[in-house]
Amino acid sequence: MQTRFQTMSDSIITKIDDMGGRINELEQSINDLRAEMGVEGTPPPASKSGDEPKTPASSS
């Protein structure tokens, strides 16, 4: 049972490591694309604050 648990743990850790590598590659690709577009130094757009809708509520 211990051997099976260890095998499963190793498999999970390997998959997590692979996923981490893929995320790093994706992040690098995104940064490369941003650099190609010339937006590397621009901050991300600010999100709009306020919970109320911009349109006036209709009264019946």
Phi and psi in degrees as a GROMACS rama.xvg file:
@    title "Ramachandran Plot"
@    xaxis  label "Phi"
@    yaxis  label "Psi"
@TYPE xy
-62.0234  -39.5434  GLN-2
-64.7621  -42.1285  THR-3
-64.2205  -42.5838  ARG-4
-61.5126  -43.0719  PHE-5
-64.1728  -41.0719  GLN-6
-62.5228  -44.5263  THR-7
-65.2409  -40.86  MET-8
-61.9248  -44.5089  SER-9
-61.8676  -40.315  ASP-10
-63.7178  -43.7836  SER-11
-63.8935  -44.2035  ILE-12
-63.0741  -40.7552  ILE-13
-61.9647  -43.2764  THR-14
-65.3174  -38.83  LYS-15
-65.2179  -42.4428  ILE-16
-61.8301  -42.8326  ASP-17
-61.8563  -42.8662  ASP-18
-63.8422  -39.7788  MET-19
-60.9865  -41.0651  GLY-20
-64.1164  -40.8825  GLY-21
-64.7924  -39.9033  ARG-22
-63.4514  -42.4429  ILE-23
-61.6965  -42.2387  ASN-24
-63.731  -41.8675  GLU-25
-63.6922  -43.1882  LEU-26
-61.2317  -41.1896  GLU-27
-65.8952  -41.5357  GLN-28
-62.5436  -41.1598  SER-29
-63.2676  -44.481  ILE-30
-63.2824  -38.4441  ASN-31
-63.2254  -43.6847  ASP-32
-64.1656  -40.7218  LEU-33
-62.663  -40.7028  ARG-34
-65.0053  -39.972  ALA-35
-62.8547  -35.4955  GLU-36
-81.1424  -13.0855  MET-37
79.9471  27.2086  GLY-38
-114.117  17.3339  VAL-39
-60.3139  -37.1506  GLU-40
-89.8683  -1.99174  GLY-41
-87.0057  139.871  THR-42
-73.9112  158.105  PRO-43
-66.5589  153.448  PRO-44
-63.1573  141.096  PRO-45
-75.5641  140.164  ALA-46
-79.2337  148.372  SER-47
-76.2065  135.428  LYS-48
-99.6281  162.17  SER-49
107.367  131.68  GLY-50
-95.6965  -12.9999  ASP-51
-83.4595  141.888  GLU-52
-67.8098  152.511  PRO-53
-78.7201  -22.9163  LYS-54
-84.5744  143.111  THR-55
-68.2204  144.082  PRO-56
-75.4823  137.311  ALA-57
-83.3753  135.22  SER-58
-105.916  134.4  SER-59
